[in-house]
């Protein structure tokens, strides 16, 4: 378990890019341990991280300044994918957002859990929700820009990724159907509706809204 806590500490310092007091970090990862044991575990994790970073000559990146601990990854945001993702989002340009959505690889720390560190788990859930929403917002903006240029195939690609994240989101489903119709692929719009209808019924016991059903019937009237 100690090596998992060291990994969690490294993840946390890298993803946040902030300095933290030792008390904060022991509360985050060893809240269920006695204070003395928690401090010892933190020192052991710091040692493990430095040992892991040493072969690449990066052990000096973990900086202890009095009671504060920080991971100094350098001047460029590319050193940490989460920080790089946020940096690209902050730029807000179409080019930067395109790079950001390409960089996104799914859920934060997917498959990594620490059952005895509830504070770390809470942070990971909150951070995952923030990153996921930022990803969806970026896709939405990129799709809107593509639609404005009548680049239907590109817009479809972005909205498909939104639907992958939120398959029961009805607004995104309608948007994807409309894009298929505009792109001249009406058959795909009809298939999308039927897939959504099945998923909605199976997952929630509901039918698509009247607005979505009307869009489906309108698509039926288009030549395929």
Rosetta silent file (secondary structure, phi, psi, omega in degrees, C-alpha in Angstrom):
SEQUENCE: XXXXXXXXXXXXXXXXXXXXXXXXXXXXXXXXXXXXXXXXXXXXXXXXXXXXXXXXXXXXXXXXXXXXXXXXXXXXXXXXXXXXXXXXXXXXXXXXXXXXXXXXXXXXXXXXXXXXXXXXXXXXXXXXXXXXXXXXXXXXXXXXXXXXXXXXXXXXXXXXXXXXXXXXXXXXXXXXXXXXXXXXXXXXXXXXXXXXXXXXXXXXXXXXXXXXXXXXXXXXXXXX
SCORE:     score description
SCORE:     0.000 S_00000001
   1 L     0.000  -31.754 -177.779    0.000    0.000    0.000 S_00000001
   2 H   -59.537  -40.021 -179.657    2.906    2.394    0.717 S_00000001
   3 H   -67.195  -30.144  176.560    3.958    2.435   -2.923 S_00000001
   4 H   -68.327  -38.174  178.421    0.363    3.285   -3.915 S_00000001
   5 H   -67.083  -36.466  176.727    0.368    6.225   -1.524 S_00000001
   6 H   -63.242  -42.782  177.431    3.649    7.427   -3.039 S_00000001
   7 H   -62.608  -43.468  179.834    2.071    7.266   -6.495 S_00000001
   8 H   -61.918  -41.323  178.221   -0.992    9.123   -5.235 S_00000001
   9 H   -61.703  -43.996  178.504    1.225   11.821   -3.726 S_00000001
  10 H   -63.402  -45.041  177.799    3.075   12.216   -7.013 S_00000001
  11 H   -56.672  -46.916 -175.117   -0.204   12.365   -8.970 S_00000001
  12 H   -63.966  -47.517 -179.254   -1.608   14.997   -6.622 S_00000001
  13 H   -65.043  -39.663 -179.167    1.446   17.253   -6.672 S_00000001
  14 H   -69.494  -44.665 -174.567    1.797   16.979  -10.461 S_00000001
  15 H   -71.540  -30.951 -178.169   -1.889   17.536  -11.271 S_00000001
  16 H   -91.666  -31.640  179.930   -2.363   20.521   -8.974 S_00000001
  17 L    66.796   22.198 -176.064    1.028   22.169   -9.471 S_00000001
  18 L  -118.881  154.048  172.222    0.804   23.757   -6.030 S_00000001
  19 L   -81.254  147.101  179.909    2.923   23.612   -2.844 S_00000001
  20 E  -136.739  150.327  175.340    1.310   21.988    0.195 S_00000001
  21 E   -73.648  157.365  177.966    2.124   21.712    3.852 S_00000001
  22 H   -63.521  -34.510  177.689    3.060   18.340    5.233 S_00000001
  23 H   -63.002  -41.286  178.289   -0.018   18.457    7.470 S_00000001
  24 H   -60.606  -44.637 -176.245   -2.231   18.903    4.426 S_00000001
  25 H   -70.790  -36.572  177.180   -0.638   15.954    2.659 S_00000001
  26 H   -68.477  -35.593  176.465   -0.798   13.644    5.660 S_00000001
  27 H   -67.317  -37.657 -179.470   -4.482   14.514    6.093 S_00000001
  28 H   -63.985  -41.882 -170.079   -5.072   13.868    2.404 S_00000001
  29 H  -112.596  -21.026 -176.449   -3.450   10.423    2.348 S_00000001
  30 H  -133.603   42.451 -176.995   -3.092    9.161    5.917 S_00000001
  31 L   -65.238  -22.154 -177.759   -6.041   10.637    7.787 S_00000001
  32 L   -92.950    3.317  178.648   -6.751    7.285    9.444 S_00000001
  33 L  -101.777  158.389  173.539   -3.213    6.978   10.864 S_00000001
  34 L   -64.716  149.429 -176.138   -1.779    8.460   14.043 S_00000001
  35 H   -51.733  -43.675 -179.895    0.017   11.794   13.388 S_00000001
  36 H   -64.374  -42.148  179.013    3.461   10.312   14.001 S_00000001
  37 H   -66.984  -37.688 -179.967    2.802    7.352   11.731 S_00000001
  38 H   -64.853  -41.649  178.078    1.366    9.631    9.057 S_00000001
  39 H   -63.617  -41.499  178.240    4.472   11.827    9.077 S_00000001
  40 H   -62.919  -42.007  179.397    6.694    8.753    8.809 S_00000001
  41 H   -64.701  -37.772  177.690    4.640    7.461    5.886 S_00000001
  42 H   -64.219  -44.843  178.582    4.925   10.827    4.137 S_00000001
  43 H   -60.888  -39.609  178.702    8.716   10.823    4.535 S_00000001
  44 H   -64.934  -39.332  179.823    8.832    7.284    3.137 S_00000001
  45 H   -68.095  -38.918  176.612    6.713    8.294    0.146 S_00000001
  46 H   -60.479  -43.459  178.687    8.934   11.294   -0.546 S_00000001
  47 H   -61.801  -44.223  179.629   11.940    8.973   -0.526 S_00000001
  48 H   -60.817  -42.495 -179.770   10.192    6.540   -2.909 S_00000001
  49 H   -63.511  -45.174  179.737    9.314    9.345   -5.328 S_00000001
  50 H   -63.347  -38.538  177.841   12.866   10.661   -5.378 S_00000001
  51 H   -63.905  -39.332 -178.979   14.205    7.167   -5.962 S_00000001
  52 H   -70.110  -33.322 -178.123   11.784    6.688   -8.865 S_00000001
  53 H   -82.769  -19.281 -172.943   12.723   10.054  -10.406 S_00000001
  54 H   -60.606  -42.767 -178.373   16.482    9.664   -9.960 S_00000001
  55 L   -57.061  -30.951  178.407   17.218    7.485  -13.041 S_00000001
  56 L   -91.911    5.620  179.498   15.880   10.252  -15.271 S_00000001
  57 L    72.275   21.450 -175.630   17.731   12.922  -13.344 S_00000001
  58 L  -109.809   12.164 -176.455   14.489   14.458  -12.135 S_00000001
  59 H   -63.688  -25.222  179.082   14.752   13.697   -8.423 S_00000001
  60 H   -73.722   -7.965 -179.957   15.452   17.384   -7.704 S_00000001
  61 H   -68.761  -24.777  178.034   11.975   18.225   -9.042 S_00000001
  62 E   -87.180  106.904 -171.420   10.482   17.256   -5.680 S_00000001
  63 E  -106.310  126.265  173.728   11.243   20.316   -3.585 S_00000001
  64 E  -106.662  114.134 -179.294   10.965   20.470    0.194 S_00000001
  65 E  -118.350   91.437 -175.156   10.990   24.072    1.409 S_00000001
  66 L    65.149 -120.342 -179.483   10.630   23.985    5.164 S_00000001
  67 L   -88.798   -4.632 -176.820    7.184   22.573    5.850 S_00000001
  68 E   -95.997  146.002  177.523    6.113   22.927    2.210 S_00000001
  69 E  -127.902  134.977 -178.874    6.387   20.273   -0.469 S_00000001
  70 E  -147.477  147.910  173.682    6.111   20.945   -4.201 S_00000001
  71 E  -102.658  112.305 -179.040    6.768   19.174   -7.485 S_00000001
  72 L   -97.612  103.856 -172.789    8.599   21.566   -9.812 S_00000001
  73 L   -92.948   -0.192  179.748    8.170   20.162  -13.316 S_00000001
  74 L   110.440 -177.624 -174.319    9.819   22.987  -15.227 S_00000001
  75 L   -80.164  -25.570 -175.331    8.672   25.982  -17.197 S_00000001
  76 L   -93.059  138.921 -179.206    6.668   24.133  -19.867 S_00000001
  77 H   -71.170  -14.190 -176.058    3.186   22.752  -19.078 S_00000001
  78 H   -65.395  -14.602 -177.590    3.797   19.669  -21.248 S_00000001
  79 H   -63.566  -24.316  178.155    5.590   17.977  -18.340 S_00000001
  80 L  -133.023  125.341 -175.201    2.179   16.982  -16.893 S_00000001
  81 H   -62.671  -34.741  179.367   -0.743   16.124  -19.168 S_00000001
  82 H   -66.891  -45.240  178.126   -3.334   17.530  -16.754 S_00000001
  83 H   -64.705  -38.970  177.792   -1.490   20.843  -16.466 S_00000001
  84 H   -63.003  -42.916  178.214   -0.966   20.894  -20.234 S_00000001
  85 H   -58.205  -47.553 -179.839   -4.683   20.251  -20.772 S_00000001
  86 H   -64.655  -39.877 -179.946   -5.613   23.154  -18.504 S_00000001
  87 H   -61.307  -43.949  178.971   -3.057   25.437  -20.147 S_00000001
  88 H   -64.196  -41.709  178.585   -4.500   24.738  -23.596 S_00000001
  89 H   -61.758  -38.082 -177.814   -8.041   25.349  -22.365 S_00000001
  90 H   -65.362  -26.688  178.697   -7.001   28.675  -20.866 S_00000001
  91 H   -70.497  -38.264  172.049   -5.816   29.865  -24.291 S_00000001
  92 L    76.084   -1.102  179.637   -9.309   29.334  -25.695 S_00000001
  93 L   -80.232  163.054  179.527   -8.365   29.385  -29.363 S_00000001
  94 H   -63.057  -39.517  179.026   -9.637   26.803  -31.809 S_00000001
  95 H   -63.396  -44.584 -179.018   -6.122   25.479  -32.310 S_00000001
  96 H   -66.564  -41.442  179.918   -5.513   25.163  -28.571 S_00000001
  97 H   -67.957  -33.654  175.656   -8.864   23.474  -27.917 S_00000001
  98 H   -62.066  -42.632  177.187   -8.207   21.036  -30.757 S_00000001
  99 H   -65.714  -38.927 -178.002   -4.943   20.091  -29.073 S_00000001
 100 H   -63.100  -46.346 -177.841   -6.671   19.849  -25.693 S_00000001
 101 H   -70.708  -27.677  174.749   -9.351   17.390  -26.811 S_00000001
 102 H   -69.114  -34.812 -178.692   -6.699   15.324  -28.580 S_00000001
 103 H   -71.698  -30.389 -175.755   -4.724   15.220  -25.325 S_00000001
 104 L   -64.707  127.351 -175.933   -7.713   14.023  -23.264 S_00000001
 105 L  -121.012   16.677  178.498   -7.483   10.276  -22.716 S_00000001
 106 L   113.181 -163.458 -171.748  -10.430    9.507  -20.467 S_00000001
 107 L   -61.391  141.983  177.254  -11.087    9.472  -16.760 S_00000001
 108 L   -64.432  128.728  176.842   -8.492   10.873  -14.379 S_00000001
 109 L    53.886   39.026 -177.498   -6.509    8.094  -12.661 S_00000001
 110 L   -56.300  126.519  179.463   -8.800    5.461  -14.170 S_00000001
 111 L    86.204   -5.283 -179.237   -8.486    2.215  -12.206 S_00000001
 112 L  -102.730  120.671  179.915   -6.450    3.824   -9.420 S_00000001
 113 L  -137.941  155.476  175.556   -8.144    3.892   -6.010 S_00000001
 114 L  -133.977   96.091 -174.680   -7.155    4.249   -2.361 S_00000001
 115 L   -62.564  -28.369 -177.123   -9.865    2.828   -0.135 S_00000001
 116 L   -98.893   18.177  177.062   -8.180    4.078    3.051 S_00000001
 117 L  -131.558   71.780 -174.791   -7.675    7.646    1.805 S_00000001
 118 H   -60.376  -32.469  179.786  -11.194    9.145    1.523 S_00000001
 119 H   -67.615  -39.978  176.903   -9.909   12.715    1.166 S_00000001
 120 H   -66.165  -42.206  179.138   -7.769   11.757   -1.811 S_00000001
 121 H   -62.414  -39.701  178.421  -10.671    9.853   -3.373 S_00000001
 122 H   -64.499  -43.388  177.404  -12.944   12.869   -2.912 S_00000001
 123 H   -60.795  -45.714 -178.068  -10.371   15.130   -4.571 S_00000001
 124 H   -61.016  -41.434  178.627   -9.945   12.681   -7.470 S_00000001
 125 H   -64.362  -44.466 -179.235  -13.726   12.520   -8.044 S_00000001
 126 H   -64.653  -44.763 -179.225  -14.063   16.296   -7.946 S_00000001
 127 H   -65.872  -38.967  177.485  -11.089   16.830  -10.250 S_00000001
 128 H   -61.387  -43.145  179.527  -12.356   14.180  -12.670 S_00000001
 129 H   -62.767  -40.844  179.078  -15.740   15.924  -12.853 S_00000001
 130 H   -64.736  -46.366 -178.329  -14.062   19.270  -13.566 S_00000001
 131 H   -66.300  -41.262  179.546  -11.796   17.868  -16.265 S_00000001
 132 H   -62.936  -43.071  179.638  -14.619   15.903  -17.892 S_00000001
 133 H   -66.871  -38.518  177.441  -16.865   18.970  -18.020 S_00000001
 134 H   -62.899  -38.758  177.212  -14.025   21.074  -19.431 S_00000001
 135 H   -63.207  -45.531  179.060  -13.521   18.439  -22.121 S_00000001
 136 H   -62.931  -41.674  179.332  -17.227   18.480  -23.001 S_00000001
 137 H   -63.066  -40.369  179.217  -17.263   22.277  -23.129 S_00000001
 138 H   -64.905  -43.343  177.689  -14.256   22.285  -25.468 S_00000001
 139 H   -61.579  -40.492  179.579  -15.909   19.744  -27.776 S_00000001
 140 H   -61.887  -44.323 -179.934  -19.086   21.825  -27.810 S_00000001
 141 H   -66.159  -41.656  179.513  -17.179   24.959  -28.852 S_00000001
 142 H   -64.191  -40.323  178.210  -15.232   23.098  -31.523 S_00000001
 143 H   -64.527  -39.986  179.360  -18.433   21.595  -32.925 S_00000001
 144 H   -63.530  -43.393  177.937  -20.065   25.036  -33.006 S_00000001
 145 H   -63.055  -41.962  178.997  -17.137   26.517  -34.916 S_00000001
 146 H   -65.060  -41.213  178.125  -17.214   23.614  -37.395 S_00000001
 147 H   -61.718  -39.297 -178.880  -20.980   23.992  -37.881 S_00000001
 148 H   -62.006  -25.400  178.379  -20.572   27.698  -38.580 S_00000001
 149 L   -98.777    8.427 -177.565  -18.327   26.745  -41.513 S_00000001
 150 L    60.015   28.672  177.152  -20.701   23.984  -42.657 S_00000001
 151 L   -90.890   77.536 -170.393  -17.999   21.424  -41.900 S_00000001
 152 H   -64.329  -41.027 -177.693  -20.509   18.750  -41.008 S_00000001
 153 H   -62.792  -41.891  178.609  -18.112   15.809  -40.829 S_00000001
 154 H   -65.297  -44.549  178.910  -15.838   17.616  -38.378 S_00000001
 155 H   -61.283  -41.036  178.054  -18.801   18.730  -36.249 S_00000001
 156 H   -58.864  -43.575  179.997  -20.135   15.164  -36.233 S_00000001
 157 H   -59.127  -41.981  179.568  -16.798   13.904  -34.945 S_00000001
 158 H   -67.983  -44.525 -177.676  -16.859   16.324  -32.012 S_00000001
 159 H   -70.009  -32.457  174.914  -20.476   15.639  -31.085 S_00000001
 160 H   -58.468  -38.170  179.497  -19.907   11.890  -31.318 S_00000001
 161 H   -70.256  -33.016  174.574  -17.271   12.297  -28.608 S_00000001
 162 H   -63.649  -45.111 -178.987  -19.738   14.226  -26.462 S_00000001
 163 H   -64.167  -34.489  177.338  -22.248   11.403  -26.840 S_00000001
 164 H   -61.450  -38.192 -179.985  -19.597    8.856  -25.875 S_00000001
 165 H   -75.430  -40.465 -176.314  -19.113   10.668  -22.553 S_00000001
 166 L  -129.513   75.784 -173.392  -22.821   11.297  -21.940 S_00000001
 167 L   -65.753  -17.714 -179.884  -24.800    8.731  -23.961 S_00000001
 168 L  -100.891    7.411  177.346  -28.106    9.642  -22.297 S_00000001
 169 L   -76.157  109.255 -171.030  -27.765   13.366  -22.927 S_00000001
 170 H   -70.461  -34.499 -179.739  -30.730   14.064  -25.154 S_00000001
 171 H   -63.123  -43.049  178.297  -29.630   17.466  -26.399 S_00000001
 172 H   -66.255  -36.267  178.446  -26.369   16.035  -27.729 S_00000001
 173 H   -63.753  -43.741  178.462  -28.251   13.141  -29.322 S_00000001
 174 H   -64.212  -41.499  179.887  -30.544   15.531  -31.182 S_00000001
 175 H   -60.918  -41.304  179.730  -27.597   17.616  -32.275 S_00000001
 176 H   -66.272  -41.856  177.207  -25.873   14.548  -33.667 S_00000001
 177 H   -60.394  -44.621 -179.956  -29.007   13.479  -35.534 S_00000001
 178 H   -62.586  -38.454  179.283  -29.376   16.954  -37.051 S_00000001
 179 H   -67.103  -38.846  176.717  -25.757   16.926  -38.159 S_00000001
 180 H   -60.064  -43.347 -179.976  -26.182   13.545  -39.811 S_00000001
 181 H   -63.333  -45.552  179.922  -29.152   14.913  -41.754 S_00000001
 182 H   -62.794  -31.127 -179.400  -27.238   18.039  -42.807 S_00000001
 183 L   -81.015   -3.919 -179.851  -24.354   15.836  -43.895 S_00000001
 184 L    81.891   12.737  179.285  -26.720   13.825  -46.099 S_00000001
 185 L  -110.273   67.197 -175.352  -26.379   10.653  -44.014 S_00000001
 186 H   -62.819  -36.683  179.386  -30.008   10.339  -42.964 S_00000001
 187 H   -57.526  -36.301  178.083  -29.686    6.609  -42.354 S_00000001
 188 H   -69.584  -33.905  176.930  -27.148    7.314  -39.618 S_00000001
 189 H   -64.454  -42.566  179.741  -29.544    9.812  -38.028 S_00000001
 190 H   -66.379  -41.553  178.516  -32.291    7.176  -37.928 S_00000001
 191 H   -64.892  -37.998  179.264  -29.923    4.585  -36.499 S_00000001
 192 H   -62.139  -41.550  178.842  -28.731    7.065  -33.868 S_00000001
 193 H   -62.529  -46.321 -176.559  -32.297    7.665  -32.747 S_00000001
 194 H   -64.792  -38.395  177.801  -33.079    3.954  -32.461 S_00000001
 195 H   -65.284  -41.643  178.896  -29.896    3.305  -30.484 S_00000001
 196 H   -66.490  -43.419  178.995  -30.693    6.179  -28.150 S_00000001
 197 H   -58.073  -43.810  179.979  -34.306    5.086  -27.752 S_00000001
 198 H   -65.437  -45.821 -178.631  -33.175    1.582  -26.775 S_00000001
 199 H   -63.991  -41.578 -179.000  -30.544    2.824  -24.325 S_00000001
 200 H   -65.174  -40.658  179.077  -32.944    5.297  -22.700 S_00000001
 201 H   -67.433  -43.050 -178.015  -35.610    2.646  -22.257 S_00000001
 202 H   -69.918  -40.795 -175.560  -33.188    0.085  -20.852 S_00000001
 203 H   -81.517  -40.079 -172.112  -31.337    2.460  -18.515 S_00000001
 204 H  -122.709   -5.723 -178.304  -34.132    4.749  -17.309 S_00000001
 205 L    68.608   28.238 -177.260  -37.384    3.194  -18.485 S_00000001
 206 L  -120.137  164.851  172.521  -38.137    6.332  -20.510 S_00000001
 207 L  -108.211  155.312  175.562  -38.878    7.269  -24.087 S_00000001
 208 L   -57.198  154.469 -179.631  -37.194   10.143  -25.953 S_00000001
 209 L   -64.267  164.546  179.620  -38.885   13.518  -25.587 S_00000001
 210 H   -60.752  -33.115  179.214  -41.502   14.674  -28.058 S_00000001
 211 H   -64.974  -42.105  179.803  -38.907   17.042  -29.544 S_00000001
 212 H   -70.377  -39.104  177.622  -36.514   14.190  -30.246 S_00000001
 213 H   -64.581  -37.727  178.851  -39.279   12.001  -31.634 S_00000001
 214 H   -64.707  -37.689  177.577  -40.370   14.836  -33.923 S_00000001
 215 H   -64.273  -39.556  178.072  -36.820   15.122  -35.214 S_00000001
 216 H   -62.029  -47.022 -178.788  -36.823   11.384  -35.912 S_00000001
 217 H   -67.453  -32.371  175.253  -40.094   11.568  -37.884 S_00000001
 218 H   -65.825  -41.214  178.802  -38.792   14.577  -39.803 S_00000001
 219 H   -63.861  -33.807  179.008  -35.681   12.587  -40.713 S_00000001
 220 H   -59.939  -28.267 -176.782  -37.881    9.744  -41.948 S_00000001
 221 L   -81.424  -10.630  177.693  -39.271   12.101  -44.584 S_00000001
 222 L   -82.287  145.540  174.499  -35.802   12.766  -46.030 S_00000001
 223 L   -67.702  138.493 -178.972  -34.559   10.551  -48.814 S_00000001
 224 L   -97.453    0.000    0.000  -31.928    8.129  -47.602 S_00000001
